Amino acid sequence: MITINQVQAAIINKIKDSNVPAMLVDVKGTARPEEVRAYQWQGTKFGYPAIRVKVSTLKAINTSCSRVNVTGTILVLGENPSALLINDIGSALVELFHGQPFSDSVGQFSAIECTQIGGERLEEVGLWVSEVQLSLNAA
């Protein structure tokens, strides 16, 4: 059976291979394409805007566990004065994933639905967070 870490890595790689990282430009105009990482990443250098990928569940679709349904969240974080940039990045992520099957060395990913976008919130003064909820099948 495919693992949570493998699915998470496949989603991160798909984002990194797209045009979305080019949108990660901070308020000073510095590009931050390296800020596409796993949700669990706890490095010492961190910049905004940033994308974090969290895979929440894997549920077997068949008895052999060779196909699973996956749910997860892509978080978009930003320090801009408004949520406009993180919403634009979230919309680009929806375009990248919704209804767009893909494959990589781990497996094939299909039936991809972005079940929710937005819900931006002010986490602390100057820090916006928006979420894209995903559901997909992996084999």
C-alpha positions in Angstrom: 0.0 0.0 0.0 1.2 3.5 -0.8 2.1 5.5 2.4 1.1 8.9 3.6 4.7 10.2 3.1 4.8 8.9 -0.5 1.5 10.7 -1.3 2.7 13.9 0.4 6.0 13.8 -1.6 4.1 13.2 -4.9 1.8 16.3 -4.2 4.8 18.4 -3.2 6.7 17.4 -6.4 3.7 18.2 -8.6 3.5 21.6 -7.1 7.3 22.2 -7.5 7.1 21.1 -11.1 4.4 23.7 -11.9 4.3 27.4 -12.2 2.9 27.9 -8.7 6.3 28.3 -6.9 6.9 31.4 -9.1 4.0 33.0 -7.2 5.9 32.7 -3.9 7.3 36.2 -3.8 7.6 38.0 -0.4 6.6 41.6 0.4 10.2 42.7 -0.4 10.1 41.1 -3.9 12.3 38.1 -3.0 11.3 34.8 -4.7 10.8 31.9 -2.3 10.2 28.8 -4.5 11.9 26.6 -1.9 9.0 27.2 0.5 6.9 24.3 -0.9 7.4 21.7 1.9 5.7 19.1 4.0 3.5 20.3 6.8 5.8 18.7 9.4 8.9 20.6 8.2 10.6 22.4 11.1 13.7 24.0 9.7 15.5 27.0 11.0 15.1 29.2 7.9 11.5 29.9 7.0 10.0 32.5 4.7 6.6 33.7 3.5 4.7 33.2 1.4 4.9 29.4 1.8 3.0 26.3 0.9 2.7 23.3 3.2 1.2 20.0 2.3 -0.5 17.8 4.9 -2.0 14.3 4.0 -4.5 13.4 6.7 -5.9 10.0 5.8 -5.5 7.0 3.6 -8.5 4.7 3.3 -8.4 1.5 1.4 -10.8 1.3 -1.6 -10.3 -2.4 -2.2 -9.5 -5.5 -0.1 -5.9 -5.7 -1.4 -5.3 -2.1 -0.3 -3.7 -1.4 -3.7 -6.0 1.6 -4.2 -6.6 4.2 -1.5 -8.7 7.3 -1.1 -6.6 10.2 0.2 -7.6 13.3 2.0 -5.3 16.2 2.7 -4.8 19.9 2.9 -2.6 22.3 1.1 -2.0 25.4 3.4 -0.9 28.7 1.9 0.7 31.1 4.3 1.6 34.8 3.7 2.7 37.9 5.4 1.1 40.4 3.0 -1.2 43.2 4.3 -4.2 41.4 2.8 -5.1 37.8 1.9 -5.2 38.5 -1.9 -1.9 36.8 -2.7 -2.6 33.6 -0.7 -6.1 33.4 -2.3 -4.5 33.8 -5.8 -2.0 31.0 -4.9 -4.8 28.8 -3.6 -6.8 29.3 -6.9 -3.7 28.3 -8.9 -3.4 25.2 -6.8 -7.1 24.3 -7.5 -6.4 24.7 -11.2 -3.3 22.5 -10.9 -5.1 19.7 -9.1 -8.9 19.7 -9.6 -9.8 17.0 -12.1 -6.2 16.6 -13.3 -4.9 13.1 -12.8 -1.1 12.6 -12.6 1.5 10.0 -12.0 5.0 9.8 -10.7 7.4 7.1 -9.5 5.2 6.4 -6.5 2.0 5.7 -8.4 -1.0 7.1 -10.2 -3.3 9.7 -8.7 -6.9 10.2 -10.0 -10.4 11.4 -9.1 -8.8 14.5 -7.7 -11.3 17.0 -6.2 -10.6 20.2 -4.4 -13.4 20.0 -1.9 -12.9 23.4 -0.3 -10.8 26.5 -0.9 -10.3 29.6 1.1 -11.4 30.0 4.6 -8.5 32.4 4.9 -7.9 33.6 8.4 -5.6 35.9 10.2 -3.4 33.6 12.2 -1.6 36.4 13.9 -1.1 40.0 13.0 0.3 40.1 9.5 0.1 36.3 8.9 -2.7 35.0 6.6 -3.5 31.3 6.1 -5.7 29.8 3.4 -6.5 26.1 2.8 -7.2 24.0 -0.2 -8.8 20.7 0.8 -8.1 17.7 -1.5 -9.6 14.3 -2.0 -8.0 11.9 -4.5 -7.4 8.2 -5.3 -4.0 6.7 -5.4 -2.8 3.4 -6.7 
